[in-house]
Each structure stands twice: as C-alpha cells, then as structure tokens.
C-alpha cells in the first residue's frame, strides 16, 4: 500500500444520479460539472433543445428524442476531490444496462421533483441501490415551483421507499414564496435570488433561524412558517448518523433548484463529506473489499459498441475496485483464465476520448474490447481472483423475434445482434420452435427494441423486422431436460447455452410450477 494510493483513493467519490425523467437529472449534472469546470458556463444558457442532449449523450437517437439511452462516466475535480459521475439513463423505458451502471457506484444521488415526489422510475432505481447497499442522498429539485406539502413528501419517501428522510437543510417558503434554504448544521441561511445563469450568492451567517436579522430580508409570514417547520424538525426528526446513512437506513435530504443553480454548491460541499470513498465493492462473503490493501482489480460493468463512428470499436467500461491501474500492466482475466495486457485505456467525455495512463479505485476507464470482455468479467493482478459478489441479473419481460429480410445482409445482421447483445442492451436467445435464423430477443422495455433496431440500421446497415411474442416471464431451468411444455410456453437457450422457459404470464408460470414441483426455475441464470 503506497501513500499515493491511499491519498488518491480517499479523494475519490464515485456516484450515480437516479431520477424519474424530467425531475432535473440532466440540469443537475450540468450544474455539478460547472463546479468542476468541466463544461463552459455557456451550457447553462444554451438553447433548450440543444441543452437536452447533455454531454454524456452521443447517439443520434438520444439527441432527437432528448433522452439518454446509453450511459457514460464523467470525471471532474472539485476542491481537491475527484468525482466520477456515472450517467444513468433516466427514461421510463430502459434497459438492464441502466441498473448495472448503478452497481459501479459507491453513492447514489436521488433527484425528486418537489411537486411530484417519488415517481415509478425512481422507485425501481432506488431498489437496485438498496439491494446492493449503496447509500443514497436526496436532492429535492424545483423548489421555485409549487411543491407538494413538504412533510408529506418526507413521509412519502419513508413509506414508498422504506428509508428515513432526514433533512440536512430546510427550505424557507416554496414556489413563488421560495426565499432560500436554512443549513441546519452550519446555521446559515442561503438566500434565493434569481440571478442570470444562476450565479452563486454567498450564504448569510445567522444565529439560528430565529435571528431577527432575517426579518429584514424575508417576508415575516414566510419566515414564521419556516421557523415553525424547522422547530418541528429539530424536535421530531430522526437524528443524522453516518452509520445509518452508510447502512441505507436514512437518506440526508437537500432542497434546491437545479435550473437556477440554487442549493447546488451547498449540496455538493455536503456530498463530498457524506459520500464514502471507494470502499464499497461487495464481496461474496458479505464483506467489502479494501481498495488500498489489495493488488489491482476491476470488473466490467458495461460494454459499448460503436461509441464513435470514427473509431468503430467496442469499449468495455471497467470500475477499478482496488490497487493502482497503470497503462500497459498485465492482468489475469478470470473468465478466460489467461493473462491480458491492458494497453489501450481511455477516459471518455461524451464523444471525446483521452488515453489514461494511470487510475485509482473508484475510477471508470474504457478498454478497447476486441471481443475479450463481457459484462461481469473480473481483471486482477493478485494470484487468485477477488471474490466479488456477482452482478445481479434483471430478467427481461418483453420478447420478440427479429429477422433480416435481406439475405445478402445476414452476416452483418448476425454480427450486429451479437455485438449489441454483448453490450447487454438486451438478451439474445435461440429457440428450436422459432428456428436459428430468427433469434429471440428479450428486454425490459419496448424502447430497447426500438433502440436495437435503430442501431442495427445506423451502425450495421441492416434493416430488420420485429415480431412481438406473447411472453412476459422468463425462468432459467436447473435441469437440462425440460418436461413436456404446455403449448403456450417456449423453451429457449441463452448465449451461454443455458436453458430457460418463456411463459405468457404469471398465471401460466405458476400453473406450470404447481404441476412440476421437482423442476427448479430461477429468475437468474447465475445460480443455474
Ligand atoms: P431529466 O434529465 O431528469 O429528464 O430532466 P431535465 O434536467 O432535462 O429537466 C427537465 C425540465 O425541468 C427542464 O425543462 C428543466 O429546465 C426543468 N428544470 C430543472 N430543474 C428545475 C428547477 O429547479 N426549477 C424549474 N422550474 N425547472 C427545472 P425543459 O425541458 O427545458 O422545458 P420545460 O419542461 O420547462 O418546458
């Protein structure tokens, strides 16, 4: 363990933002990047449409639709910390890939729209973080707009998500009456004034929320209401404890307005103190990996083909778990059981790539992937592989067959579906009934199918036909010999050669299970 490794590791914060679409994730990302000096201030005043395609979006379709489908990691420095922001797509209808990106994070920032509270997509993403033991910090956005009643918003977080919401700041007024936030810890008031581009205003040091000096600055009625609310909070709210936060029992809550750049710096400064450095990689035995006491290791959490039309190569994104990465090092590849030299390593910022010579735990780097890496692969330089907890599998719920009507294009079709399935944007199966030429694809949302077809066309020049299949439940089978299936079910084989059965719905699945109690069916191929 070197002093440099310890220092570099402890100044890293690797996190993801989870939000329902439109809650303000893109806007918050941009503002955070501004503090890191990563993008020009001009970003804040760009035309709305243009701004919709944040720096991390690179695909034409994302830009057209103003959504982020694939995810990337952005690195920026702020106050001597190195922040690695994993960009998770926020569209309602996205893929397993999104969930997997969260696995590479040590902390999640949950952005809620103050008027809407906990929305469905937030709930799903939250669950992944909770299952993985990733601590969550909440940012309640759009305080300049009419909001829900704030105490019921806190209750909603507790009831819907099962986590205790502990406000670290409290808003003074909401919507048109929004005047700022009170920092409970520092006893400072940050006054909200709309400034062009959301310029930063220094906080006002006060002697608690009852300080009379505030009465010259804030309408008495608004101030009085906040004073009462803050009293209630000071008396009744669950106290903040770092342990409870790291164990996922509580979430510290901040309030602000991303578009007005209000409350962001306060949030960011607190975030740096709250968010853990990269210690959080879970091991199979339930403990966590010590990033500085172990030799180099990393795992592949994302594979991306054709990120850039100029390069046309595939990139495997790895999250460094332990030790120092140095370009050119030779590591062991667990699945292939052979040594590999890591000579092409990059950091990405949207379309741009820079060669990375060294990196530390928590960092995300891209490795050129000539088919060597798959999601879940572990690379390590210790004599035996680290026993990392396997990545979770999220079973698809929508299925279709895909075919290529142009027989001259079959080679590109095959290459395209294989490479894109390798990215994990959807799952690929074959079925004896449907025939080898028409693979079955499985996804969690129909947008994935649309993205898949669009990318086959754009990147592989292949036009495809897609036929939706009537299944919604997929279960892997422990025994290879599957008994006679009902005509409504379909036996399939995944790309690893593992057998699964597709059922039309829960009723059909449960009926089959009842009649075949000795057949073990699992949601994930991991255990097969
Ligand atoms: P997303 O990535 O989570 O999908 O959300 P995004 O940042 O794109 O924000 C969604 C909309 O909410 C954007 O409006 C954005 O300007 C607005 N917004 C973000 N933060 C705040 C805030 O603090 N206050 C208010 N009032 N609005 C905020 P838009 O798409 O540009 O236009 P429109 O939806 O206003 O028409």
Boltz pocket constraint, residues with backbone or C-beta under 6 A from the ligand:
constraints:
  - pocket:
      binder: B
      contacts: [[A, 19], [A, 20], [A, 21], [A, 22], [A, 23], [A, 24], [A, 25], [A, 26], [A, 27], [A, 28], [A, 48], [A, 52], [A, 66], [A, 90], [A, 141], [A, 142], [A, 143], [A, 144], [A, 145], [A, 256], [A, 257], [A, 258], [A, 259], [A, 260]]
      max_distance: 6.0
